Every structure is written in structure tokens, then in C-alpha cells.
Amino acid sequence: MKKPSKTREELEAAIGLEMEDISDWPTGLAVSVVPHEDTWKVEIMREGPQQDAERCEMIEAIADRLRSQFDLKP
């Protein structure tokens, strides 16, 4: 069964909304959804030398769940 498709912007917004619900969205941290093989992945961009492993893990977990629910619109 084919999964519904969302745009890159819709997926990025969904990740951001979920992060706001469970954690403060840190300054200097941004996500970008990019095509990857036959699916998509999230790239986490950090401004400066800060490390925020816990939030990055949360973002990856949210992306994994959304990836199982939605395809990326071409």
C-alpha cells in the first residue's frame, strides 16, 4: 500500500511542531528534509560548535516515524 506524500516543507514543519511539543527548539539548530535513494532523510544543521546530541536523537526518532508514514513528494 502506497504511503501518502508530503512536501519537504510539510515534513520539516511536522518535525518542528513535534519538537516544540516535547522540547524547546534550540537556537542554531535547523532541519532539512532531502531525498535519499527511494525515500527521504533529515539533515540536522548546527550553527557554531554546540553539540546537542539528545535533541538530534529526538529529531531522528521523529523523522524515522514520519518516514514510515509518509513519502516525499517529488
ABEGO torsion letter per residue (X at the ends): XBBBBBBAAAAAAAAAAAAAAABBBBBGBBBBBBBBEABBBBBBBBBEABBBAAAAAAAAAAAAAAAAABBBBX
